[in-house]
Structures are given as C-alpha cells and as structure tokens.
Amino acid sequence: MPSDKDFLPQRGNFRSLKVFAVAECIFDITYIFTERFLRAGDRTIDQMRQAARSGKQNIAEGSQDGSTSREIEIKLTNVAKASLQELLLDYEDYLRVRDLHLWDKNSEKAIQTRRVCRNNSDSRFYREAAKTRTAETLANIAIILIHQADVMLHGLIERQKADFLREGGIKEQMTRARLAHRSKQ
C-alpha cells in the first residue's frame, strides 16, 4: 500500500519512452523532407511540420501532466496519435498526387525498412539518411515510422488506461493518502 506521501508521484520521464524517440525521428525527417521536396510558400510545409511537432510535443506534455491528471495524460497521448495520423495522410497524399509509389507493406523494401526502423530510433541516423534519399523513399520511411509510432502510442494509451483503473486519478490518490495519514496519527 502506498504511503501517505506517495499520492503525487513524479512522472514525466518522456525521454525514456521509445515512442518519444521515434516521434523525434519523424519530426526530423519531416523537417528535412519539407525543406528538400516542397516549394517555399507551400502551406503544406507548415501543416506537416506542425503535425510532426504535435506528435512529439504531446507525448512529452502528456507524460509531464500525468503527475496531476491521468485524464490529460491520456488525452494528450491521443492528440499525439491523431497528429501523426494527420501527417501520415500528408505523406500518402504527396506520393499519390505525384504518381510515386506507396510501398506495399509486404514488399521487400517495406519489410527491410520496417526492420531497420524497428531497431533504430536515433534521430541522427535519419537526419543523415534524409539528406540523400529520394522523395519517394523518404516519404515511405516516414510512413513506416508513423505506423510504428501509432502501434506504440496505442499500447501507451492502453497502459495509461490500466494505470488509471488501478490507481485512480489524483483526487482519489490524495484522498487515500489523507486517510492513510490520519490513520497513523
């Protein structure tokens, strides 16, 4: 049973989350992609960068806010998931309207890229790769990373929901802590 002083656990170690590292890679790829392959003044540049940024930033903010509000933590994690889905559509649109190929998930390229992405969440690796890859390849790499982040975010939301059901929200935790403190006196 938690002590009467454990009702406000410090959370927010978002940098230790693999999904945060992947979201950072997605942001970096998106920044370079929009710089290399979209024309200055294209509104899509800001849209894609903001969606990528929102994915990353909301993971961090949700993690930080989890100390005082499980509800906000879950909501912000879901906002991150939704932002990355918006970005996914932008990459798919880019490929479609330019008659470029969206790799079939069972293609050798996709399988090999999924394997590399699954084992690499270092943003420096992707920043270097982004400098030399074609638009089609870079968009497909981003799409694969977004799908992987989506799966991780789904799992994170499920864990956050389970934590809420097990531990309750801050008010419940504070009440339990207060009652535990009173019972000691």
Disulfide bonds with the S-S distance in Angstrom:
none
